[in-house]
Amino acid sequence: MRPTKGKVLIYALCHPETKEIRYVGKTKMDTHRRLLGHLEEKGKTRKVRWVAFLKKQGLLPELIILEEVDEQEWKVAEQQWIIHCRLLGYDLVNLTDGGDGVHNPSEEARQHLSTVLKEKYANDPEYRTAVIERMRSPEKRAATSKFHKGREHTSEQIAKRAETMRGWKPNEQQKENMRLAQQQRTAKEIANGTFNLGKREITEQQRVKISIASRERKYPNRRRWTEEEKHKRSLATKGRPHTLAHSQAIAKGQKRRWERQRQEKEKTHDITVFGLWDSFTDDPAI
């Protein structure tokens, strides 16, 4: 059977004996040709394995017409039929929820697609180069930034990412790449006049974590800042508005420094005075 011109057939593949619906699809070609396409299809999907299982038993799936719809309506119709069949309890072998394309694929489909793409990326240099160029393109970077901006991650996503990154240490090349990328971002922000770390809001929890990490971190050979690094930090903090608590902390720290300097001066003065007195008392003329 062929669909009417401008129409699409929504069909189902059934078990020839139990008449249980196992697959819902759409076609614009003759149903006999479409069935032959399913019989000749190769792969490792549930549908292919189910058809192969029937063939071993000497059976072939049966194709039945569910509905004929307009070309503009077939996506919604296919999705509705898949939902309807699943609600009736049919164990469909569809990889997606219908509507063409990978829309809400099953976990099996995700794993299969991930495995195939990883193998292709590892074994095909041209494909690997094309993927890297596409990921580094300005359009892709802008789209990724727009997608993640303001996005709130669930606790499961945060825990999964933490587990993935736990114990990871970048190699020297990765460190160099990160350093160069940070330099480029800093230079771009300075040129645009947007380089100001004071605009970043730090929560109290972040402050505690930074404080603990700073105390526990050990610097056996502490490196002195270069003049360029000092200049960048000066630009970052210049004109930064301080909170009342921050201003009080700065004043308290300055008072402690002044007190240490005063004590050092008094100690130096006492040593000098006592030294002079000793020199006078040792003089035999006195």
N, C-alpha and C positions, 0 to 999 in steps of 0.2 A: 504494500500500500504506500502511495506517495501522498505527501501533504498537499493541500490546496495552495495555489500560488499566493505568496504573501503570508502563509501560515506556517506554524511550527508544531510538530507532534511531540507531546509529552508521553513517554512510554515507560514500561516497566519490564524488567527481566524476572521471570518467575521460575521456581522449581517445577519441572515438567510433571511431577507426580503429586506433590503436596500443594502446588499452586501458591506457595508462599512467595511473596514479593521480596526480592533481595537487592534490586538495583532500580533506581529511577533516573532517567536521562531525557534528552531532547534530541531531535534530529530534523533536518530539512531534506533528507534523502529518502529513498525507498527503504522501508523497514527491513526487507530481506537483506539488502546490502549492509544496513547498519548492524544486523545480527551477525553477518559474516565478519564484519569488522571486530566485533567482540570476540568471536571464536578464534580469530587470527592474532589477537592482541597478545603481546609478550610483556613481561615485567614481573614484579613481586608484590603487586597490590592485592588487597583482599578480593577484589572482583576477579582478577586473573587467576588467583588460586582457587576461587570458588568454581569458575568455569572449568579449570583443569580437573578439579575433583569430580565434576559431573561427567567429563569426558572419560575418566578412568572407569566410571560405572556404566559407560555406554549410553549416557544421556546427554541431551543438549538443552540449554535454557530456552524457555518459551518467552517470546516477546508479545506483549499486549499493549494496545493503545489506551492511554488514560484520558487524554484530552487533546484537542486541536485548538491552538490559540494564535492570536496575531503575533507577528514578529516582535513588536514592542512590548509584549506582555509575557513572553516565555520565561524570563528570569523569575518573575514573581510566581508564575504558575508552577515552575519546577520546584522552587523552594517550598511552596505550600503543599505540594504533593509529598515531598520528602518529610516534612513535618507531620503531615497526616499519617503517613505510613509508619513512622516511628511511634506516634501516639497509639496506633493500633497494635504495637508490639512487634512489628517486623524488624528483623536484624539486618538492616541495610548494609551493603558493602561500599556505599558511597564514601569517598574521601572527604567531601565537603558538604556544606548545607545547600548546594545548588547555586544556580545563577551564573555559572561559568566562572573560571578563574579560581584561585585558591582563597575562598572566603570562609573563614572560620574552619580551617582544616582540622582533621582529627589528629590525635597524638601520634598515631601510626604514620600518617602522612607527613607530619612535621619531622619525625625521626628519619623517615626515608629520604625526604628532600634534603635534610641536613647532611646525611651521609653521602649522598650523591654529589652535592656541591663541594663538600670538603675534599672528596677524592679528586674531583675535577680541578679544584684549586691547587692541590698538591702535585698533580701529574701533568697539568696543561699550562706551560709557561705563558702562552698568549692570553689564555683566560685569566690567569693570575695578574698579569700586567694590566689588562683591561679593567679588572675589578679595582686594583689599586688606583688607577687613574680616575675612575669614576668616583671612588670614595673621596679623593683629594680635590675634586673639581669644586670651584666656588659655588656652583648651583647646589651640589650635594651637601656641602658644608652649611650653606644657608638653610636648606630644608631641614637638616638634622638639628641645627640650632633652634629653629622655629618650633620643631616638634618637642624638644626637651625643655624649652624655656617655660618656667612656671609649672612644670609637671611635678606632681607629688608622687613619690614612689611608695609602694606598700611596704609593710614590714618584711614580708616574704622576699620581695625584690632586693631590699637592703641587705637582708641576711644572706641571700644567695650571692650577691656581689662581694660581700665581705668574705665569704667562704672561698670564692674564686681567687680573690686577691691576697688571701692570707698566706704568708710565707713567700710571696713573689718578690724577687729582687731583680731590678733592671740590670742588664749588662752594660758594658761601657758604651756601646753604640747607642743603646736606648737612652742612657743618661745624656749623651751628647746631643741626641735629637731633641730631648725634652728641654735641654738648656738653650739650644738654638731657637726652638719654638717660643720659649718664654722671652728670650731677648727680642725676637721679632714682635711679639705682642706688646712688650713694654715700649719699644721704639715707636710702634704705631700709635699707642695711647699717648705717648709724650708729644708726638707730632700733631695729634688731634686735640691736645689739651684736655684729655680725659683721664690722665694717669693720676689718680688720687685714691690711695688705699683708705683714706679716712671716711670715704662714703660707704664702706662696707660695714654692715651691722654684725657684730659678734655677740652671740648669746652668752649667758653666764656659764652654761654647760661647756661651750667651746673654750671659754677662758680657763675653766678648771682643767680641761683636758690638755690644753697647751701648757699650762703651768706645771702639771704633773710630768708631761713629756720632757719639758725643759729641765726639770730637776733630775729626772732619771737618766737623761742623756749625758754621756761622758765625752769630753773633748781632750784626749791626751795631748794632742798637738793642735791647739786652737789656731785657726787661720785669721790673720788680720785682714780687715776690709781694705780693698783697694780704693783709690781716690774716685774711680768711676762708680763703684758700689756706694760709697758715701754720698756722692752727688745724686744718685738715683733715690736713695732713701730720703735725702733732703727734699727732693721734689715730691716724694710721696707724702711726706708729713707736713709740708709747708701749707699753712692756711687751714689745717685740719681743725674743725671745731671739737673741743673737748667737753665731755660731760662734767658735772660737778664732782662726781666721784673720781673721775680721771684727773681733774685738776688738783683735787686734794691729795691724790696719790703722788702726783708729780711734785707738789709742794713738800710733802712728807719726805720723799726721796731726796730732794734738794737740801732739806734741813739736815738729813743724816750725813750727806756729803760735806756740808759745811762744818758739822760737828767733828767729823773725822779729820778734816783739814786743820781745824783749830787745835785738836788734840795733838796732831803731828807737829804743828808749829810750836806749841807749848813744850812738847817733849824735846824738840830740837833746841829750843831756847834754854831749857833747863840743862841740857848736856853742855851747851856752850858756856853757860854761867859757871857750872861746877868745874868745867875744864879750866876756865880762867882762874877761879879761886885756888884750885890745886896748884896751878903754876905759880901763883903768888906765895902760897904757903911753903912751897919747895925752895923758894929763893932764900939762900943763907943770909942775905942782907936784911931780911925781915925778922 
